[in-house]
Amino acid sequence: QIQLAESGGGLAQTGGSLRLSCATTGVTFSWYVMGWYRQAPGKDRELVATLTFDGTTDYLDAVKGRFTISRADIGGTLYLQMNNLKPEDTAVYYCNARPISWGATYWGQGTQVTVSS
């Protein structure tokens, strides 16, 4: 059974940093594109960053140069390092596993990130 569990959210000041973690259970990284999404109040969920098995990354323009997605193959954890945080980064952040070929997409429960000005 596949499970995703985020942690590491919290309150940060503008210009600060946070590192989000997503502990995975049952995920074979070579079968999935791993990603982080976020949803701010009153807005649609948006894709923040993705990481493929071969290490290819992609980022939302608004976070390029500030956020870094990575993974630890041993232990099966996905990370999102967030630097130079801005108030507009405030949102609930979700971990996501999307199959490369077929199958279900999985989500974590989300972790709140709040950036104060």
C-alpha positions in Angstrom: 0.0 0.0 0.0 1.3 3.4 -1.0 1.4 6.2 1.5 2.9 9.7 1.5 3.4 11.7 4.6 4.6 15.3 4.6 6.4 17.1 7.5 8.5 20.1 8.0 6.0 22.9 7.5 5.6 25.8 9.9 6.0 29.5 10.3 8.9 31.3 8.7 9.8 35.0 8.2 10.3 36.6 4.8 13.8 35.6 3.6 13.9 32.5 5.8 14.1 28.8 4.9 12.2 25.6 5.5 12.8 22.1 4.3 9.8 19.9 3.7 10.0 16.1 3.8 7.7 13.5 2.3 8.2 10.0 3.7 7.0 7.4 1.2 5.9 3.9 1.8 5.5 1.4 -1.1 6.7 3.9 -3.8 9.2 2.7 -6.4 10.8 5.9 -7.6 11.4 4.5 -11.1 7.7 4.1 -11.6 6.6 7.6 -10.6 7.2 11.3 -11.3 7.5 12.7 -7.8 6.3 16.2 -7.1 5.3 19.0 -4.7 2.1 21.0 -5.1 0.7 23.8 -3.1 -2.7 25.4 -2.5 -3.2 28.8 -1.1 -6.5 29.9 0.4 -9.0 30.7 -2.3 -6.7 29.5 -5.1 -6.3 26.4 -7.2 -3.7 23.8 -6.4 -0.5 24.4 -8.4 2.5 22.4 -9.3 5.6 23.6 -7.6 8.3 21.1 -8.6 8.8 17.7 -10.1 11.6 15.1 -10.0 11.9 12.2 -12.4 13.8 9.0 -11.7 16.7 10.1 -13.9 17.0 13.3 -11.9 15.3 15.7 -14.2 13.7 18.6 -12.3 11.2 21.2 -13.2 10.0 24.2 -11.2 7.2 26.7 -11.2 8.7 30.0 -12.5 7.8 31.8 -9.2 10.1 29.4 -7.2 13.0 28.9 -9.6 16.3 29.7 -8.0 14.8 29.5 -4.5 13.4 26.0 -4.1 15.1 22.7 -4.7 13.5 19.3 -5.0 15.5 16.2 -4.2 15.1 12.7 -2.9 16.9 10.1 -0.8 16.7 6.7 -2.5 17.6 5.0 0.7 14.7 5.5 3.0 12.5 6.7 0.2 12.1 10.3 1.2 11.3 13.3 -1.1 12.4 16.8 0.0 11.7 20.4 -0.9 14.3 22.9 0.3 12.7 26.3 0.3 15.0 29.4 0.6 14.4 33.1 0.5 10.7 32.5 1.4 8.1 35.1 0.5 4.7 35.7 1.9 3.2 34.5 -1.4 4.7 31.1 -0.7 2.1 30.7 2.1 0.1 27.6 1.3 -0.6 24.0 2.2 2.1 21.9 0.4 1.4 18.4 -0.8 3.6 15.6 -1.9 2.5 13.8 -5.0 3.4 10.5 -6.8 2.2 10.4 -10.4 2.7 7.1 -12.4 4.9 7.3 -15.5 2.7 4.9 -17.4 -0.5 3.8 -15.8 -2.1 3.5 -12.4 -3.3 5.7 -9.6 -1.9 9.1 -8.4 -1.1 9.4 -4.8 -1.2 12.4 -2.4 -0.1 13.2 1.0 -2.2 14.9 3.6 -0.4 18.2 3.2 1.7 20.5 5.5 1.0 24.1 6.2 3.7 26.7 5.3 3.1 30.2 6.5 5.5 33.1 5.7 5.2 36.3 7.6 6.1 39.6 6.2 
